[in-house]
Amino acid sequence: MRLTDNEIAIAEFCRDYALQNGADKVRITLSKSLMDLTGILNGEIDKTARALDRSIQIALFADGRFGTFSSNRLDEDGLKDFILKAISTVKMLEADPFRTLPSPERLAKDAVTGNELELFDPHYDEIESSWRRDFSLGTSIWNRKESIENGFTVIAEEGEYSDSVFDSLTIDSQGLYARHMETSFEIGYEVTVEDRDGNRYSSYWWDASPLLKDLKAADCAEKAARRAAAQIGPESTRSGKYTVVVDAECASKLLTPVLNALGGYALQQKNSFMDGTIGKKVFPEVLDIWDCPREKGQTGSRFFDSEGVMTKKAPIIEKGVVRQYFLNTYVAAKMSLEPTVEDATRVVVTPVGGFKDAMDLLSGMKDCIYITGFNGGNSNTSTGNFSYGIEGFLVKGGKIVCPLREMLMTGDFITLWNNLVATADDARPCMSKLIPTLAFGNVDISA
């Protein structure tokens, strides 16, 4: 279910028609997606769903004014009236001298077919409903749950498998033609277990890949069950400063706010704790974070952003120095800075310390708290302060002693990252932010 030649011709018609009827500049984004979902409940198919979405977005620049409009109608006659009314609306808005298209030399020129990044699985078109049903049922553990019982009983299992295809084309009045196409295969389970005393615990596990052959689906439900069972018998420990090891599954909770604070809108509105840090050493020298958006076959890879600006491999933080803000054309003009890409596409944190995985890192840290999930709390983009509920385990001598719950982790992100001790080399490839298990020293934990 990809864009057709006729649909692409309609996008080009919209661009030309807008230019002929009062628009000075135009950007058109045409997108189409199809998703099939199969839900599993306690070993049986619970639901199936199919969702098709197709839309065209038109960004209009006219008489120093700007507006965006979208429609899911793709017939020329209907779009003519839609575009004329949109242009009329734009011309009634206040002028904004900072609104314009990106400079032509910044635009992507190498995303022509949409599959240059090899993110489209050629077997996607062969998938049938019967295969989805059999595959989904084959991932369930409900009918073989006795094989993993060890002091607990699986009492509920809920899962979803989905496969989808996404195809988008961005063109503009400067000659931009940039296409991106990808498939996605995803599976996730939430499993609830009960201990001998009737206490219940739930956890999840999931995986995703642009290519079906790389989807790790077979043990997804079992991992969710074991993660739930590991919570049996939770305790709390005394408040104080601890070394904490944050699992790769949830480590993005500690990096995403930093990346958001490097975003143009937060910076321009003075709502960022990273304001004024560009070119400055804010973090420890061991910290290297890169945007690596052009890796073939990898989740999160893109050749261009929503403006059609070409992506490239670039440091975000290099040896602790902030190297990049994420500034689209508009925000950069308002801040009198050079524009970049609008967002980090595929973030990679360079491993530190030579540790293989979470268990290896726990062994190296000896006494610590191993955080496997965050359950509530908040962070402040303006100050960088955070307060998160945590769940995980108390670790002594490199060995897990007992599960922990109902504890709180507090601090600020700059101090936290300056207390980075080491990382593992176990980032999950199903994520667009490739963040490994992280170890920090002197973190405030309270009961």
Phi, psi and omega in degrees: 000077183248170178299137179266164176300324180294319179294320177296321178297324178294321176299317178294324176299315180300316178301310184292320182295320178297319179294327181283347187233034168114353176275139178275322179218153183215143168230131181243132173237118180250128181223152182211135180215153176221129179231134172246130185234139175235123180258140180241131176228116178050050173081006180229156176292123183260327181197157170226150181210148175227130182230122176248129180229135178216129182209159176233130178247133183239118175260121186246134175241118183213125178053040179076013181241164188213145174200155176239143184218148180222154180208152173255008174270131182235040172251139188302316183298315178294323181288330177302308180297319180300315182292318179299317178292324178296316179298318178299319179295315180302319183290349176269351182280167175290143178293146179222101186294348183270352182275122177196172174281157175297156175300138185305326183291346180271351188279151178291137180235002186242018179244072189265311182275336184095345183242024178298332180272002177056045179260000179259121180281118183295345180271356183303316183295345181271351185287132180243163183301321181296324178294318180300318180297309183295320180296314182298313179298327180292344180268349183286146174253002187302317183274003175224028186295336181295341182287346180241005180288132180203074184087009178208164179234134174284120183247348177202140179219122179229126182221163175219133170245139176216149169228146186210161174228140181228133181222126180223151179226130175241125178230158175214181185280001177260003180100005178298135171218102186226122184238142178225130181224137178204153169254160178215135177237125186225146174216142179210145179228142166241127184235136177248133179239161179233134178273184185294339180264005179088005177282141184247144180220141181234149172204178187222166166205152183207165174206159180205154178198148173288343181240131185300324183296339181263000180285124179265087187257335192300320184249020183297310181295322180294321177297319178299318179295317181291325177294322178293315182295331181293344181275354184296134179075045182292150176229182172231158179240170184291153177290152178161190177264130185229156160282130178240142174246120185254119185298148181302331181298328184239007185294339180298338178300336183260345180255324182305318177298328177293315179296320178298323180289343175270001180282149187300316184293319177296319180293314183296327181269009179056041180238041185220131176284356177259008179299132178080013184261352184302129181080002183252150177276103184255334186240172183292156184297338182283351186270117174234123178231126184238153167261117183238074192274358189243029179276120184296138176073010186251138177307133177092349181291137177212145176272344184203160176265190187291343175273353185089007180288134182294132174275164176202157176291128184204148177287140170264309173229125184233117184051040177085353182266132178287118185255343187211132162263159178253100189237114173285177186302317184293308183295320179300318179296319180293331181264359182057042178237165178285134179289154176234215167270161187282343183198157172287133186265310181223095187277133180233121175264122181289128180300148182230125170104351176079017179275140187282308185211188184299317181295323176296320180291320177299319178298322180287328182278342178067271183257120184194179170248127181261111183266122180248357178190153174247135182233078179098183183102186184202166174224157184247114182296331183285320184256336185084003178283150178216158174211111185236136167288142183232156167223151183168225188215149170273133183240130177232129180060028180083003182244142177290128183262310183198157176285152179238143175214166176057047174234163188234137176247125183229160178157202173227150191294323181294315177297316181303308184291335174286347175260018177297127182262313183193170172224165170269189176235057189227031177303142183276121184293346178284353181258149176280341173255108184272082184251120180281178171299134188244146175237128179236147176258159173055047179263136180283120178236130180231149181274000000 
